[in-house]
Amino acid sequence: MQVFSPKISTSITQSGSSNETLFGMIFAISFIIWLDGRFEFLFSTVIRYESFS
């Protein structure tokens, strides 16, 4: 997430680009949800593999 943080923070400081800030926040939230889902899938497959073996 460190890559996206500067972009979002600079967008928030610019009062004119509220649309960009909103898009940045939505993108960051959806990215976190996507990552969370990926990790959940990864962990569930690992647990399934462990229980089989």
MOPAC internal coordinates of N, CA, C and O (Angstrom, degrees):
PM7 1SCF
backbone

  N    0.0000 0     0.00 0     0.00 0    0    0    0
  C    1.4687 1     0.00 0     0.00 0    1    0    0
  C    1.5278 1   111.75 1     0.00 0    2    1    0
  O    1.2310 1   119.91 1   165.39 1    3    2    1
  N    1.3178 1   117.78 1   -14.61 1    3    2    1
  C    1.4590 1   121.06 1  -176.25 1    5    3    2
  C    1.5336 1   112.11 1   -60.94 1    6    5    3
  O    1.2310 1   120.61 1   152.81 1    7    6    5
  N    1.3257 1   116.45 1   -27.19 1    7    6    5
  C    1.4594 1   120.50 1  -177.65 1    9    7    6
  C    1.5310 1   110.98 1   -68.95 1   10    9    7
  O    1.2310 1   120.29 1   143.61 1   11   10    9
  N    1.3263 1   117.05 1   -36.39 1   11   10    9
  C    1.4628 1   121.38 1  -174.69 1   13   11   10
  C    1.5258 1   113.02 1   -86.54 1   14   13   11
  O    1.2310 1   120.14 1   158.05 1   15   14   13
  N    1.3244 1   117.34 1   -21.95 1   15   14   13
  C    1.4601 1   121.62 1  -175.24 1   17   15   14
  C    1.5359 1   114.22 1   -56.72 1   18   17   15
  O    1.2310 1   119.00 1   131.51 1   19   18   17
  N    1.3495 1   119.51 1   -48.49 1   19   18   17
  C    1.4675 1   118.84 1  -179.66 1   21   19   18
  C    1.5284 1   113.30 1   -60.87 1   22   21   19
  O    1.2310 1   120.50 1   139.47 1   23   22   21
  N    1.3354 1   116.64 1   -40.53 1   23   22   21
  C    1.4640 1   121.72 1  -179.61 1   25   23   22
  C    1.5183 1   110.71 1   -60.25 1   26   25   23
  O    1.2310 1   120.47 1   134.04 1   27   26   25
  N    1.3293 1   116.70 1   -45.96 1   27   26   25
  C    1.4641 1   121.73 1  -178.21 1   29   27   26
  C    1.5257 1   110.25 1   -67.17 1   30   29   27
  O    1.2310 1   119.91 1   135.74 1   31   30   29
  N    1.3325 1   117.78 1   -44.26 1   31   30   29
  C    1.4608 1   121.10 1  -177.61 1   33   31   30
  C    1.5294 1   111.51 1   -65.98 1   34   33   31
  O    1.2310 1   119.79 1   142.68 1   35   34   33
  N    1.3383 1   118.01 1   -37.32 1   35   34   33
  C    1.4594 1   120.71 1   177.56 1   37   35   34
  C    1.5299 1   110.68 1   -69.15 1   38   37   35
  O    1.2310 1   120.33 1   146.83 1   39   38   37
  N    1.3324 1   116.98 1   -33.17 1   39   38   37
  C    1.4603 1   120.56 1   178.27 1   41   39   38
  C    1.5200 1   110.73 1   -68.06 1   42   41   39
  O    1.2310 1   120.59 1   143.52 1   43   42   41
  N    1.3323 1   116.47 1   -36.48 1   43   42   41
  C    1.4622 1   120.76 1  -179.10 1   45   43   42
  C    1.5281 1   110.27 1   -68.92 1   46   45   43
  O    1.2310 1   119.75 1   143.30 1   47   46   45
  N    1.3359 1   118.08 1   -36.70 1   47   46   45
  C    1.4692 1   120.85 1  -178.79 1   49   47   46
  C    1.5246 1   111.63 1   -68.54 1   50   49   47
  O    1.2310 1   119.82 1   151.05 1   51   50   49
  N    1.3324 1   117.95 1   -28.95 1   51   50   49
  C    1.4559 1   121.49 1   176.40 1   53   51   50
  C    1.5330 1   109.07 1   -83.83 1   54   53   51
  O    1.2310 1   120.51 1   -71.69 1   55   54   53
  N    1.3350 1   116.63 1   108.31 1   55   54   53
  C    1.4601 1   120.85 1  -175.53 1   57   55   54
  C    1.5304 1   111.69 1   -68.88 1   58   57   55
  O    1.2310 1   120.19 1   156.16 1   59   58   57
  N    1.3274 1   117.24 1   -23.84 1   59   58   57
  C    1.4611 1   121.08 1  -176.87 1   61   59   58
  C    1.5152 1   113.00 1   -69.90 1   62   61   59
  O    1.2310 1   120.09 1   145.27 1   63   62   61
  N    1.3350 1   117.43 1   -34.73 1   63   62   61
  C    1.4670 1   120.58 1  -174.38 1   65   63   62
  C    1.5259 1   111.13 1   -98.57 1   66   65   63
  O    1.2310 1   120.40 1  -111.86 1   67   66   65
  N    1.3175 1   116.85 1    68.14 1   67   66   65
  C    1.4604 1   120.81 1   179.16 1   69   67   66
  C    1.5216 1   110.33 1   -73.49 1   70   69   67
  O    1.2310 1   120.65 1   149.16 1   71   70   69
  N    1.3311 1   116.36 1   -30.84 1   71   70   69
  C    1.4642 1   121.15 1   177.32 1   73   71   70
  C    1.5196 1   111.01 1   -63.22 1   74   73   71
  O    1.2310 1   120.90 1   137.34 1   75   74   73
  N    1.3301 1   115.88 1   -42.66 1   75   74   73
  C    1.4597 1   121.44 1  -179.43 1   77   75   74
  C    1.5215 1   110.58 1   -65.99 1   78   77   75
  O    1.2310 1   120.99 1   141.28 1   79   78   77
  N    1.3315 1   115.70 1   -38.72 1   79   78   77
  C    1.4609 1   120.72 1   178.65 1   81   79   78
  C    1.5219 1   110.37 1   -63.78 1   82   81   79
  O    1.2310 1   120.99 1   134.96 1   83   82   81
  N    1.3342 1   115.71 1   -45.04 1   83   82   81
  C    1.4603 1   121.43 1   179.39 1   85   83   82
  C    1.5204 1   110.23 1   -61.02 1   86   85   83
  O    1.2310 1   120.45 1   135.13 1   87   86   85
  N    1.3219 1   116.75 1   -44.87 1   87   86   85
  C    1.4555 1   121.41 1   179.09 1   89   87   86
  C    1.5254 1   110.62 1   -63.60 1   90   89   87
  O    1.2310 1   120.54 1   138.62 1   91   90   89
  N    1.3215 1   116.57 1   -41.38 1   91   90   89
  C    1.4583 1   121.61 1   179.33 1   93   91   90
  C    1.5146 1   112.18 1   -61.66 1   94   93   91
  O    1.2310 1   120.91 1   136.97 1   95   94   93
  N    1.3339 1   115.87 1   -43.03 1   95   94   93
  C    1.4651 1   120.95 1  -179.95 1   97   95   94
  C    1.5234 1   110.83 1   -68.29 1   98   97   95
  O    1.2310 1   120.06 1   136.82 1   99   98   97
  N    1.3235 1   117.49 1   -43.18 1   99   98   97
  C    1.4694 1   122.01 1   178.30 1  101   99   98
  C    1.5272 1   109.79 1   -62.14 1  102  101   99
  O    1.2310 1   120.80 1   137.84 1  103  102  101
  N    1.3397 1   116.08 1   -42.16 1  103  102  101
  C    1.4564 1   120.95 1   179.38 1  105  103  102
  C    1.5180 1   110.98 1   -63.82 1  106  105  103
  O    1.2310 1   120.73 1   136.62 1  107  106  105
  N    1.3361 1   116.20 1   -43.38 1  107  106  105
  C    1.4661 1   121.18 1  -179.61 1  109  107  106
  C    1.5237 1   110.95 1   -63.81 1  110  109  107
  O    1.2310 1   120.35 1   136.29 1  111  110  109
  N    1.3394 1   116.94 1   -43.71 1  111  110  109
  C    1.4685 1   121.88 1  -179.54 1  113  111  110
  C    1.5246 1   110.57 1   -65.37 1  114  113  111
  O    1.2310 1   120.75 1   134.71 1  115  114  113
  N    1.3318 1   116.18 1   -45.29 1  115  114  113
  C    1.4713 1   119.64 1  -179.87 1  117  115  114
  C    1.5268 1   110.84 1   -66.37 1  118  117  115
  O    1.2310 1   120.61 1   146.04 1  119  118  117
  N    1.3404 1   116.43 1   -33.96 1  119  118  117
  C    1.4606 1   120.65 1   178.14 1  121  119  118
  C    1.5244 1   110.86 1   -65.99 1  122  121  119
  O    1.2310 1   120.80 1   138.62 1  123  122  121
  N    1.3435 1   116.07 1   -41.38 1  123  122  121
  C    1.4680 1   121.24 1   178.23 1  125  123  122
  C    1.5305 1   110.26 1   -64.94 1  126  125  123
  O    1.2310 1   120.50 1   136.49 1  127  126  125
  N    1.3345 1   116.65 1   -43.51 1  127  126  125
  C    1.4708 1   121.48 1   178.56 1  129  127  126
  C    1.5283 1   110.15 1   -62.26 1  130  129  127
  O    1.2310 1   120.77 1   138.84 1  131  130  129
  N    1.3541 1   116.14 1   -41.16 1  131  130  129
  C    1.4701 1   120.71 1   179.06 1  133  131  130
  C    1.5200 1   110.49 1   -64.69 1  134  133  131
  O    1.2310 1   120.62 1   136.18 1  135  134  133
  N    1.3299 1   116.42 1   -43.82 1  135  134  133
  C    1.4707 1   121.06 1   178.32 1  137  135  134
  C    1.5186 1   110.10 1   -62.70 1  138  137  135
  O    1.2310 1   120.73 1   136.06 1  139  138  137
  N    1.3284 1   116.20 1   -43.94 1  139  138  137
  C    1.4588 1   121.89 1  -179.70 1  141  139  138
  C    1.5202 1   110.49 1   -60.08 1  142  141  139
  O    1.2310 1   120.66 1   136.62 1  143  142  141
  N    1.3158 1   116.33 1   -43.38 1  143  142  141
  C    1.4588 1   121.12 1   177.91 1  145  143  142
  C    1.5195 1   111.79 1   -64.04 1  146  145  143
  O    1.2310 1   121.01 1   139.90 1  147  146  145
  N    1.3310 1   115.67 1   -40.10 1  147  146  145
  C    1.4622 1   120.54 1   178.95 1  149  147  146
  C    1.5316 1   110.61 1   -62.93 1  150  149  147
  O    1.2310 1   120.66 1   134.69 1  151  150  149
  N    1.3286 1   116.34 1   -45.31 1  151  150  149
  C    1.4543 1   120.79 1  -179.45 1  153  151  150
  C    1.5273 1   111.12 1   -65.94 1  154  153  151
  O    1.2310 1   121.13 1   141.49 1  155  154  153
  N    1.3266 1   115.45 1   -38.51 1  155  154  153
  C    1.4695 1   120.52 1   178.77 1  157  155  154
  C    1.5228 1   109.77 1   -62.50 1  158  157  155
  O    1.2310 1   120.69 1   136.74 1  159  158  157
  N    1.3224 1   116.29 1   -43.26 1  159  158  157
  C    1.4656 1   121.96 1   177.70 1  161  159  158
  C    1.5320 1   110.47 1   -63.23 1  162  161  159
  O    1.2310 1   121.31 1   136.65 1  163  162  161
  N    1.3265 1   115.09 1   -43.35 1  163  162  161
  C    1.4667 1   121.22 1  -179.84 1  165  163  162
  C    1.5263 1   110.40 1   -61.71 1  166  165  163
  O    1.2310 1   120.89 1   132.24 1  167  166  165
  N    1.3395 1   115.90 1   -47.76 1  167  166  165
  C    1.4564 1   120.33 1  -178.67 1  169  167  166
  C    1.5257 1   111.91 1   -65.47 1  170  169  167
  O    1.2310 1   120.51 1   141.60 1  171  170  169
  N    1.3299 1   116.63 1   -38.40 1  171  170  169
  C    1.4696 1   119.87 1  -179.25 1  173  171  170
  C    1.5250 1   110.92 1   -66.39 1  174  173  171
  O    1.2310 1   120.13 1   143.09 1  175  174  173
  N    1.3440 1   117.35 1   -36.91 1  175  174  173
  C    1.4621 1   120.18 1   177.83 1  177  175  174
  C    1.5228 1   110.72 1   -70.01 1  178  177  175
  O    1.2310 1   120.68 1   142.88 1  179  178  177
  N    1.3335 1   116.31 1   -37.12 1  179  178  177
  C    1.4694 1   120.75 1   178.08 1  181  179  178
  C    1.5253 1   110.11 1   -65.06 1  182  181  179
  O    1.2310 1   120.50 1   135.72 1  183  182  181
  N    1.3346 1   116.65 1   -44.28 1  183  182  181
  C    1.4685 1   121.69 1   179.78 1  185  183  182
  C    1.5337 1   109.77 1   -63.46 1  186  185  183
  O    1.2310 1   120.61 1   138.19 1  187  186  185
  N    1.3386 1   116.44 1   -41.81 1  187  186  185
  C    1.4566 1   121.59 1   179.66 1  189  187  186
  C    1.5436 1   109.44 1   -62.84 1  190  189  187
  O    1.2310 1   120.91 1   137.73 1  191  190  189
  N    1.3208 1   115.86 1   -42.27 1  191  190  189
  C    1.4650 1   121.00 1   179.73 1  193  191  190
  C    1.5289 1   110.75 1   -65.01 1  194  193  191
  O    1.2310 1   120.76 1   139.16 1  195  194  193
  N    1.3220 1   116.15 1   -40.84 1  195  194  193
  C    1.4684 1   121.21 1   179.53 1  197  195  194
  C    1.5266 1   111.09 1   -64.48 1  198  197  195
  O    1.2310 1   120.35 1   139.26 1  199  198  197
  N    1.3048 1   116.94 1   -40.74 1  199  198  197
  C    1.4688 1   120.61 1  -177.58 1  201  199  198
  C    1.5305 1   111.64 1   -70.67 1  202  201  199
  O    1.2310 1   120.42 1   150.34 1  203  202  201
  N    1.3434 1   116.80 1   -29.66 1  203  202  201
  C    1.4641 1   120.57 1   179.28 1  205  203  202
  C    1.5314 1   111.65 1   -73.08 1  206  205  203
  O    1.2310 1   120.85 1   138.78 1  207  206  205
  N    1.3392 1   115.97 1   -41.22 1  207  206  205
  C    1.4562 1   120.53 1  -175.07 1  209  207  206
  C    1.5213 1   114.34 1   -86.23 1  210  209  207
  O    1.2310 1   120.10 1   180.00 1  211  210  209

